[in-house]
Amino acid sequence: MAITDKIYVKNHRQLASQLDTSFPKSAFSGATLDILFTGDGIAKLDEASRDRVLEFAEDFLDCDCQSHPHCGCPQRKFVAYLLELRAEGLGPDAIVDVMGDDYMLYAYPGDVLSFLDDGVRTMEAAERLAAVDGREEMEDELREKRRELT
């Protein structure tokens, strides 16, 4: 299961009440993206919630894909966001706090830790493959990126 399947909308019940409709808690589910980011859904939200939803849309839903927002770009951008937070030295608990402050999203710190650990293991494997293939420059680049995550 992808980390983006484990990212949830904070204050879900409050938002559902404001929108007068139900939608999944998962921030990246198709129904959630449709309800929050199409039509007049955003206009029904209180100002603080609207600001966070708009920030999320600007940062993760800005692409020109034909199947937007169901193209995978939002998920890829969010994964990059999580990796950037880790590269800045934040741990899983702090990452959860920041994404809550930034976008009204939450996740379980254990899920974030598992995601980061899987990322490090994947980078280690790619680093070894680059070494076997004789691609020293790629191996060095992967080693540096892996160090940023540990």
C-alpha positions as CSV (number, residue, x, y, z in Angstrom):
1,M,0.0,0.0,0.0
2,A,1.4,3.4,-1.0
3,I,2.0,6.1,1.7
4,T,-0.5,8.3,0.0
5,D,-3.2,5.7,0.7
6,K,-2.4,6.3,4.4
7,I,-2.7,10.1,4.4
8,Y,-6.0,11.4,5.8
9,V,-8.0,14.6,5.9
10,K,-7.8,16.2,9.3
11,N,-11.1,17.4,10.7
12,H,-12.9,15.1,8.3
13,R,-16.3,15.3,10.0
14,Q,-16.2,19.1,10.2
15,L,-15.4,19.4,6.5
16,A,-18.1,16.9,5.6
17,S,-20.6,18.9,7.6
18,Q,-19.6,22.1,6.0
19,L,-19.9,20.6,2.5
20,D,-23.1,18.8,3.5
21,T,-21.9,15.6,1.9
22,S,-19.8,12.6,2.9
23,F,-16.5,11.7,1.4
24,P,-13.6,9.3,2.3
25,K,-11.1,10.2,4.9
26,S,-8.2,9.4,2.6
27,A,-6.9,12.6,1.2
28,F,-5.9,11.1,-2.2
29,S,-9.0,9.0,-2.9
30,G,-10.7,9.9,-6.1
31,A,-13.9,10.9,-4.4
32,T,-12.1,13.2,-1.9
33,L,-10.2,14.9,-4.7
34,D,-13.5,15.3,-6.7
35,I,-15.5,16.7,-3.8
36,L,-12.9,19.1,-2.5
37,F,-11.4,20.3,-5.7
38,T,-14.2,20.5,-8.3
39,G,-17.3,22.5,-8.4
40,D,-18.2,24.8,-5.6
41,G,-17.0,22.5,-2.8
42,I,-14.2,24.9,-1.7
43,A,-16.5,27.9,-1.5
44,K,-18.6,26.1,1.2
45,L,-15.6,25.8,3.5
46,D,-14.8,28.2,6.3
47,E,-11.9,30.5,5.6
48,A,-9.2,28.6,7.5
49,S,-10.1,25.3,5.9
50,R,-10.4,26.8,2.5
51,D,-6.9,28.3,2.7
52,R,-5.4,24.9,3.5
53,V,-7.4,23.1,0.8
54,L,-6.3,25.8,-1.7
55,E,-2.7,25.4,-0.6
56,F,-2.9,21.7,-1.1
57,A,-4.4,22.2,-4.6
58,E,-1.7,24.7,-5.6
59,D,1.1,22.5,-4.4
60,F,0.0,19.0,-5.5
61,L,-2.8,19.3,-8.0
62,D,-1.2,21.6,-10.5
63,C,-0.6,19.6,-13.6
64,D,-1.7,19.5,-17.2
65,C,-2.5,15.8,-17.4
66,Q,-5.7,14.9,-19.3
67,S,-6.9,12.8,-16.4
68,H,-6.2,15.4,-13.7
69,P,-6.5,15.0,-10.7
70,H,-6.6,11.2,-11.1
71,C,-3.3,11.0,-13.0
72,G,-0.9,10.2,-10.2
73,C,0.8,13.5,-10.2
74,P,-0.6,14.6,-6.8
75,Q,0.7,11.4,-5.2
76,R,4.2,11.8,-6.7
77,K,4.4,15.4,-5.7
78,F,3.3,14.5,-2.1
79,V,5.9,11.7,-1.9
80,A,8.5,14.3,-3.0
81,Y,7.2,16.6,-0.3
82,L,7.6,14.0,2.4
83,L,11.1,13.2,1.3
84,E,12.1,16.9,1.3
85,L,10.8,17.1,4.9
86,R,13.0,14.2,5.9
87,A,16.0,15.6,4.0
88,E,15.5,18.7,6.2
89,G,16.1,16.5,9.2
90,L,12.5,16.0,10.4
91,G,11.5,12.7,11.9
92,P,8.2,11.0,11.4
93,D,6.4,12.8,14.3
94,A,7.6,16.2,13.0
95,I,6.6,15.3,9.4
96,V,3.1,14.5,10.6
97,D,2.9,17.8,12.5
98,V,4.1,19.8,9.5
99,M,1.7,18.3,7.0
100,G,-1.1,18.9,9.5
101,D,-0.1,22.5,9.8
102,D,0.5,23.0,6.1
103,Y,-2.4,21.1,4.6
104,M,-4.8,19.8,7.4
105,L,-3.6,16.3,6.7
106,Y,-2.5,13.6,9.1
107,A,-0.9,10.2,9.0
108,Y,0.3,7.8,11.7
109,P,4.0,8.3,12.4
110,G,4.6,4.6,12.1
111,D,3.3,4.7,8.6
112,V,5.6,7.6,7.8
113,L,8.5,5.7,9.4
114,S,7.8,2.6,7.3
115,F,7.6,4.7,4.1
116,L,11.0,6.3,4.9
117,D,12.6,3.0,5.8
118,D,11.3,1.5,2.5
119,G,12.8,4.4,0.7
120,V,16.2,3.9,2.2
121,R,16.1,0.2,1.4
122,T,15.1,1.0,-2.2
123,M,17.9,3.5,-2.5
124,E,20.5,1.0,-1.1
125,A,19.4,-1.5,-3.7
126,A,19.6,1.0,-6.5
127,E,23.0,2.1,-5.3
128,R,24.3,-1.5,-5.4
129,L,22.9,-1.9,-8.9
130,A,24.7,1.2,-10.1
131,A,27.9,-0.2,-8.6
132,V,27.5,-3.5,-10.4
133,D,26.7,-1.7,-13.6
134,G,29.9,0.4,-13.2
135,R,28.0,3.7,-13.0
136,E,30.0,5.4,-10.3
137,E,28.5,8.8,-10.7
138,M,25.0,7.4,-10.3
139,E,26.2,5.3,-7.3
140,D,27.6,8.4,-5.6
141,E,24.4,10.4,-6.3
142,L,22.2,7.6,-4.8
143,R,24.5,7.3,-1.8
144,E,24.2,11.0,-1.1
145,K,20.4,11.0,-1.5
146,R,20.2,7.9,0.8
147,R,22.2,9.7,3.5
148,E,19.8,12.6,3.4
149,L,17.0,10.2,4.4
150,T,18.8,8.5,7.2
